[in-house]
Amino acid sequence: MKLSDTFYNALDFSICFTCFCIASIICFNQLSLIKEDGGLKMDHDIGSNFTISEGIAAKSQGAATVYSASIDHKGGVKGAFFISCGTFDTSLVCTLQHSSDDGDSDAFVDEADTTYGNTVSQTFTEAAGKQINVPNPRERYTRVKVVSGGTNVIAITNMKGPLDSVAPSS
């Protein structure tokens, strides 16, 4: 098997896992939007309720520390980072970080307190997909710090929502 085949297999896995995770969360969220009389509490389409963006593009990362794009929790309290590791070489640790101003004057710091219910970190020991949930962000911005001990193929997808500012359906 060529290295390029391994990369594309990892990329396929990454895309499938991310789609599965997003679909699962959306289905779970849809159930919480149904009123007792069968009506809906608010518009529940994906475009109105969730913001999904690329945190780190799927590619091979050497031994280094890299950071995902941040999630701005204004207007949407909850967030999640879907992490896919398609090719595992050596250690890979992903840690949640937070900042009040996206790192401008308040530097990002590692989330260490589990009492907020946030997933603090994920450690990979093989190629897999994992998730960092942020149901209660400590500050306005969160991101993921990725510390790779070798060459690992990774991707991170950011998701914010459900949004709190969606207008009720008529």
Order of alpha helices (4+ residues) and beta strands (2+ residues): alpha-alpha-beta-beta-beta-beta-beta-beta-beta-beta-beta-beta
